[in-house]
Amino acid sequence: MKRAIENPDPREGGAKPPFPQPAIDPPGKTREMKPEPDHGEESYQGNGLLEGQAVIVTGADSGIGRAVAIAFAREGADVIVSYLSEEADAKTTAEWVERAGKKAVCVGGDLQDEEFCEELIRTCVSEFGRLDVLVNNAAFQSTHSDVKELPTEDFDRAFKTNVYGTFFLSRAALRQMKPGSSIINTTSIQGFDPSGHLLHYAATKGAIANMTKTLAEMAIENGVRVNAVAPGPVWTPLIPSTMPLEKVKQFGKDTLFGRPAQPAELAPVFVFLASNLAIFVSGEIYGVTGGRMPL
């Protein structure tokens, strides 16, 4: 008789606040975080769910993007590691992909740039001969407690990175994708339960949630599924590089688990949505919020 699988206590799945985290410069580096996030480097075990596929993960240098890239590689996919400027972190992600026996290609560039987005899609097809999954995960975030002090530059950058970038990449991807492919967007709890100090960021995440549903309606005409994941608080470099230290210290304490999620805890949801296990799933938004809010 096989032994029963012992499920861990979810309250103890990651570090709990208060965190001894100093402020770091945006967009932040993984090695600067205390404690360092868990991306599933030592824990994620694949099951061949994406064998032979080619995927693009934006913001794959750190956080959720790195965790998704590692998980996808262990499920059998080759990975385009898309990043803005953190080349060292991107190379670390690529090394984990290659340890899984898969090919990784790092591509740096700004998703605000329409031509770069087009080139990113072309690179995937050129390197791997196909594009099966696009994960629109990269995002710009900043915090402002007074709307009167919110710079136009930050408002523009949030929409151009988070919303325009998602649109540019999705449009270009759909020109290349064959039936059975999928697009997965990263929205947020902020798109449904927004915080004032994240006014511009929350607005972009609401737009991405809306775009997910409308794009799903159109993309299915090509046999392509479109879904989204809506995280709650997740321990990534985005947090200490954009939030006041008093908020960082207690980050995630308001979840049912009394802690933020680790990036590794988000990756299985992306794997599910990318795989044939979700063959009848499109236009859906999966919340991973630690019990903070049903979506």
N, C-alpha and C positions, 0 to 999 in steps of 0.2 A: 504494500500500500504506500502510495506517495504521501510524503509529509505535506500538511497544509501550509500554504503560503502565509507567513506572518506579516500582516499589514502594520506599518509603523504608525505611531501616534502622530496625527497631522499637526498637532500643536508643537511638536518637537522637530519638525522637518527643516528648520532653518534657524539662523540667528535671530534673537529677539532684542528689541530695544531695552534700555538705551544703548546707542551705538557710539563708540569712541572715534567718530569719523570727523576729520578736519575738512575744511572747505577746500575744494579743488577747482581748477580752472576748467571752464567748459571747452569741449564737450566731455571731458573727463577721461581718465585712463583706468582700466581695471586694476592695475597693480597699485593704484593710489587708494583703493577702497579698504576700509577696515570695519568689519571683516571683508575679505574678498568674496565676491559672489560665487555661487555654485552653478556652473553651466552644464552639469551632467558629465564632466570630463571622466570621472571615475565611476559613475553610476548608471548612465544610460546604456541599455542593451537593446540592440536592434533586432528586428524580426523579418527583414527583407521586404518590407512593405513598399519601398520605393526603388527596388532593384532596377538598375540600368537607366534611371531617369536623370534628367538635367534640370537643376533648379537655380534660381537667383534668390538670394536673401539680402535685402538692403539693411544697412545698419548692422552688418554681421560681424563687425570688429569687437563688439562687446554686448553685454546684457542679453536680452531676449534673442536678438539676432544671432549671437554666438551660440547660444544654447540650441536654437533651431538648426543652425548649420551643422553642428555636431550630431544632433539626432538624425537629421536627414542623411548625412553621410553614413551613419551606422545602420540606416535602413536601406542603404545601397545606392544613394544618389551622388552624382558629381555636383559640385557647388561653385557658383560664382559668388565670391565674398565681396560684396559691395560695401564701400565705406567712404566717409568724407575726407578725413585727413589723418586719422590715427593709424598710420601704416604699421607700426610695431604690433599693435593689438590685432590688426587684420591678419598679419602674418602668423600670429599665434593661433588664431582661428583656423587658418589654412593648414597649419601643422596638425591640428587635431583631426581635420577632415582627411588628411593624407595618412594619418595613423590608422584610420578606418579602412585604408586601402582604396580610397577614392581620389579623384582628381579635384584639385582646388585651384581656382584662378582668382587672384585679388585684383579688383578694379576700383581705383580711387576716383572720386569726382562728386560734384554737387548736384543733387537731384532738382535743384531749382532751374537747372540748365536743361532745356528741352532736348537739345542735340546730344548732351551726355546721356540722357535717358534712352534715346534712340540707339546710341552707340552701345550702351550696356546690353540691350536686347540682342543687337547684332553680334556682340562678342560671345554671348552664350551660344548662339546658333553656330558661330564660326568655330568655337572651341570644342563643343560637344555634339554638334550636328542636330540639335533639337532643343526645345524648351518645353518642359512639362509643368513646372510649378514656379510661379512668381510670388514671393513673399514681400509685400510692401510694408516694411517694418520701421525704416528709418524715420526719425522725427526730430523737429526742433522744439525746444521748450525753454521758457524763461518765466520767472515769477515777478509779479508787480502788485503790491498791495493797494496801490492807488491808480485808478484808471487814468487819471489826469497825467500820470507820469509814464504811462505805457508808450514807448517810442513807436512811431510809425514803422521804423525799420524792423522792429521785433514782430509787429503785427504782419507785415509783408512777408518776412522770412518764414514765419510759422505757416502761413497759407501756401506760400510758394513751395516750401519743402514738403509739408505734410499732405496737402490737398493736390496742388498742381503736380508734384512729383508722382503721387499715386496715379493720377490721371494720365500723365505722360507715359509712364511705364506700362500701365494696363492697356492703353490704346496700342502702343507699339507691340506688346506681347501678343495681343489678340490677332495681329497680322501674321504671327508665326505659329501660334498654338494649334495643335490638332485636337479633334474630339477626345475627351478623356482627361484633358489638361485642367489645371485649376489655378485660380488667383486667390491668395489669402491676404487680407488687409489687417493691420493692427490698428484698432480704434482704442477706446479706453472707457473706463467707468466715468471719466470726465465728460464724455459725450452724452451721458444720460443723467449724471448727478454732478454738475459742474461746480467748481470752486472759484470764487471771485478772483483770487490771486493768479489764476490760470485762465483768465477770460479768453485770450486769443487762442491758446492751446486747446482749451475745451471746445471752442467753436470749431476748430479744425477737425477734432475727433467726432463731433456730431455730424459734420459734413462727410467724413469718411464712412460713418455708419450708413448714412443716407445713400452715398454713392455705391456702397456694397450691394444694397438691395436693388437699386436701379440698374447697375451694371450686370447683376446676375440675370435680370430679365432679358437683357440684350445678348449677353455672352452665351447663353444656353442655345441660341440659334446656331452657334458654332460648336456645340457640344462641350462648352467650357463652363465649369462651376466656379462661382465666386462666393466666398464667405469671409467672415472676419472674426478675430479674437479681441475681446475687450478686457484687458487686464485691470486689476485694481492696483494697489501698491506693490511694486516689484523692486528688489534691491539691485539697482544698476548704477553706473557712473552718472547717469542723467540726474539722479537725485541730489548728491552732494555738490554737483557742479552748477545746479540751478536753483536750489532752495535754501532758505535761511537755516543756519546751523541748529536753531532751536527746534525746527520742524524735522530736520534730518535725524536728530538725536532720538526722537520718538516715532520715527517713520514706521507706519504699519501697525502701530499699537491698537488702532481702532478696528482691526479686523476681528472676526470671531476667534482666530487663532492667536491673537495678540502679537502678531509679527507680520512682516511683509513676505510675499512670495520670493522664492529664489528663481532665477531664470529657468533653471532645469525643470521647475514645476509647470512652466508654460509650454515647453517644447512638445509634450505628448499630444496636446490639443491640436497643434499645428500639424503634427504627423498624421493624426486621424483625419483632419480636413483635406490633407494632400493625397491621402491614400484611397484605394477602392473601398475601404470600409465606410467611407462617406459618399458612396456613389449616388445616393438619392438626397444629398444635402447641398442646397444652394440658396443663396440669399439669407443665410442665417448668421447670427452674431452670438458667439459663445462667450459668456462671461466667466472670467477666472478672477474673482474679486475677494476671495477669502470670506465670503458670506456677507459682504457689505451691502450688496444690492442685487436683486434678481433682475435680469434683463428681459 
